[in-house]
């Protein structure tokens, strides 16, 4: 199988949180929410919850090294975020890994948890400081900024910017000093660029309305992971910080509505995807829908294959007058089918879909005109051919959706004509076609590469619409699709039956409508 796309891989190196709000668990959710594919290396197993940290145990440095090597050798990241390290030996392994990086590295210098618990002290803190000069950006909060700058907690904007500048010069890196621990209606952070020639550091302030909530567990982990992901996606540092701040504010606001834990609750990392998650398991993606719908009409497809008309059309023994009657019906059908395709083009929500259905309408008219100039001109019919009740019923079926302005139902009803004709025509062509076959032109029409490409495009548009729709709309589309498949069966059966189609009691067809008359 050939991969069709390569996701932006972002590696988080951090400790765990069994309650899911911070650490590597929060990072994975954040990276996913911001459009990346999360890779993770665990540095410490932490016993914590929304109330506080109980204890932690570092993963051995050798195992951390093995995890890093496994990632680097197979799924090289586009960006890296480093969180809690804990053990000095682990810090040294991560430093060695970071020295060889050529992608953005964001370090959240985790030393104090949101609950106030110290996570890194003594020798471990010194080892962490060895990593900081290798970073693209470090993201200290006010307590961590105080430790890094050797000053008291910043209270004013001026103190926050001053300390951030000191740390930027001290480690030679960009610093995002987070002001979330302060009070006030605005949560303001300051981004200090890495010192340039002459030691100049540009300051960029990023502001957001403060959310009055206690759901702040894991905010630092989440913000640094969001920035890393956006850097990996190609945004420059100021823009990545701005976008990450907007996302974080929304996640904090949404988290305030979640009841998780009794302390500082977590963010709602997936706030933007709840509508998608609500449909999880309903009908899958477009490929899943296509597979399911094709399986749903397996019995109909097998029944079509067994019809005398189809078998004798394939082997070339179909009497010309029977084929002529069928072509008369198909010509009448295609005139109305082209109108339905044009209506689908009018209702289509995108330009691409509008063009697809317009091309289909033009093609249907072209095929119908070709029938008049070839088969119908040479057909020897003993009596005039009138439009059959099956043809009326089939056309009324799909035009009823068009009359209601039901785009999704209409395109689902139009799909079997493409899909079944292409499938049947391809198999009959491959088995029976020769240049001497009496119906070689018909077989070639539905084996044509352009028709196959058009069919594939229609399948994709219809099943994508079904996959994205709510459950009720998807069911309505499926019903329309299966009903049309039954009408296709009856259409192929009619040349020999010349009789009334299946009635109201047969599953999937429904009553004949009087919406259309020829």
NORQUIFEN-V824691 format. One line per field, one symbol per residue. ss: DSSP state (H for helix, E for strand, C for the rest). phi: phi as a letter, one per 20 degrees, with the letter a starting at -180 (. if undefined). A space follows every 50 residues. Layout:
BEGIN
ss: ???
phi: ???
END
This chain:
BEGIN
ss: CCCCCCCEEEEEEEECCCCCCCHHHHHHHHHHHCCEEEEEEEEEEEEECC CCEEEEEECCHHHHHHHHHHHHHHCCCCEEEECCCCCHHHHHHHHHHHHC CCCEEEECCCCECCCCCECCCHHHHHHHHHHHCCCCEECCCHHHHHHHHC CCCCCCHHHHHHHHHHHHHHHCCEEEECCCCCCCCEEEEEEECCCCHHHC CCEEEEEEECCCCCCCECHHHHHHHHHHHHHHCCCCHHHHHHHHHHHHHH HHHHHCCCCCCCCCCECCCCHHHHHHHHCCCCCCCHHHHHHHHHHHCHHH HHHHHCCHHHHHHHHCCCCHHHHHHHHHHHHHHHHHHHHHHHHHHHHCCC HHHHHHHHHHHHHHHHHHHHHHHCHHHHCCCCCCCCCCHHHHHHHHHHHH HHHCCCHHHHHHHHHHHHHHHHHHHHHHHHHHCCCCCCCHHHHHHCCCHH HHHHHHHHHHHHHHHHHHCCHHHHHHHHHHHHHHHHHHHHHHHHHHHCCC CCCCCCCCCCCCCCCCCC
phi: .efebdffeceddaedbfenecmfffffffgffenddedbcedbddebbf ereeabcffgfffffffffffffccgeeacdddfdnegffgfffgffffd fccgcddeffccfgfoffdcclfffffffffgfeefbdcfefffffffem cfgfddfffffffffgffffdmcfcdeeeffedpfdeddcddffgegnmf cfdcecdbffefbdecfnffgffffffgffffeofffgffffffffffff ffffffeedcnddffefdfdgedfffffegnfbmegfffgffffffdgff ffffgeffgfffffenefggfffffffgffffffgfffffffffffegec fffgffffffffffffffffffedfffdfddfcgedfffffgffffgeff fffemefffffffffggfffffffffffffedfbfeffcfffffgedgff ffffffffgffffffffeefffffffffffffffffffgffffggeelcf fgefeefnenffedfcce
END
